Each structure stands twice: as structure tokens, then as C-alpha cells.
Amino acid sequence: PAGPTSSFPSSSASSTAPLATGFFISLFSRVGTLLSLFTLNPFAKLSAADFSGQTPSWTSAFVGLFDSYSFPSSPAQARLRVHENAKRYARNYASLFVLFFVCTLYQMPLALVGLISCLALWDVVKFCGDRWGLDRYPVVWQCLVRIAQCVTVIILLYSNFQMALFCALGIGYAGMVFHAAFRKLTLAKPPSTGNRKIASFRQQYS
């Protein structure tokens, strides 16, 4: 009677071991995929033309439905998604960065005051240059511009403007990378005969 009962713990342990091993392998694979997102340059394939078109719809195109997102199966798929979605939603990401920057300035009034002061300073410099015709005196004009630049740097540093900019850049960059990596790739229109290989490749990694 003691022999058959003692076999249950060993069989249970042997069945649990592969499950635990598979779980940790899957976990480490996902963690490695997430870490790989911060080793790539999402702006590598961006061009000025990507910001000149129409802004994709915020609801149907940019956000999409729940099934428009999935965890990338590999770093290669994550890299492809980030590069393609960064080009496709470049105007959306730029708008979000401006929104994050405005919210950061709202939370840091001193940085907002510093930015407004710098803008006012350069308006005064431009007004003085036009009023007194300083463009006819290049040396005087260059000295005035250099003084204004030094004052601008001092104001921005004193108002902690660089921290507001860093926060906006950090939040915007992280949001862009994660959205682009988890957003599935979808073709805007049916592929032509010459582009079937490219379409099948994109569908494979979407």
C-alpha cells in the first residue's frame, strides 16, 4: 500500500516542472522583447514627408479597437511595428508630444513663465533691431543677439525649463514606442500584384 501512494508526489512534480519552465521562458522572452524596444531608433525611417500629409483619425486609425493590439512575438516584429507605425502616425505622435509639453508646463508654472519671458525677450530684440535699423551695424547687431542668447540660457536654466522639456520628451517617447510596438500593422489598401511579397511579409509580422 505504501508503494503506489508514494508515486503521486513524484508524478505531480514531474508534470509541474515543464509548466514552470515554459512559463519562465515565455516571461523572459517577453521581457527581452520589451527591453529591445529601447535599443532601436524609432525615427530612423522618418522623413519630412511623413509630417506633411493628413493626420490619421484618432479613433478608428490611431487608437482603433481592442483587437488592434497584440504583444509582439519577437524583437524583429516589434522593430518592424515601431518603424512602420512611427511613419504612419507621425503627426499623431507630434500632437501628443505638444500636449504632454503643455501639460508639463501647466504643472511647472516657473518653466512656463521662463518660456514666456524668453519669447518676450526676443520680440523686444526684434523690435529694437527694426526700430533702430541695427541691420546696418552688423557688429552691434551680433553683440545684441549674443547678449540675448546668454540671457535666454540663464532664464531657461533658472526656471528649470530643461526639466519640463525632459519630462515631456520622456513621456512622449515612451508612449510612442509602446503604442507603435503593440499596434498591429494594417494595410491601407489592397496590395497590387508587384507588392504581394511585401504585403505577405507585413501580414506575417503584424
Secondary structure, 3 states (H helix, E strand, C coil): CHHHHCHHHHHHHHHHHHHHHHHHHHHHHHHHHHHHHHHCCCCCCCCHHHHCCCCCCHHHHHHCCHHHECCCCCHHHHHHHHHHHHHHCHHHHHHHHHHHHHHHHHHCHHHHHHHHHHHHHHHHHHHHHHHHCHHHCHHHHHHHHHHHHHHHHHHHHHCCHHHHHHHHHHHHHHHHHHHHHHECCCCCCCCCHHHHHHHHHHHHHC
